[in-house]
């Protein structure tokens, strides 16, 4: 750590100091990791095809119809964006959000649903969902929402990278 003041003890710093110890370096141009889970195979297939065709150069996509496989993927790998059905047979989308956020607090969550109510929308947003899309999926809307999240994450990574450079600097 480089600052104008010294540490006041092992692992203790004076106010205003930033420690870079234990912070992983972030590549500025890595692909955004997206996990897509829905119990309807056609929804997964269509969404995956749309995203790969239009945003494939920006995304690393893991897709599944199995919520257990999605949970395992979330715990094994970094997930930047989770697109999840909110109503699945063995897990509620809000539980999937909690699993994703436990592994990576920066994960952006987009919910899919075939039947929306104001209460359900409010609950998703209150629990940290970035957005909410209705089925059947509007292709342009899906692309727009995912592109916005990719741009937001890229901006955040850039801000963190620039801050790390200043601190190390």
Secondary structure, DSSP 8 states (H G I E B T S, - for coil): ---SS--SBTTB--TT----TT-----TT--EEEEEE-S-HHHHHHHHHHHHHHHTTTEEEEEES-HHHHHHHHHHS--SEEEEESB-SS-BHHHHHHHHHHH-TT-EEEEEESS--HHHHHHHHHTT-SEEEESS--HHHHHHHHHHHHHHHHHHHHHHHHHHHHHH-
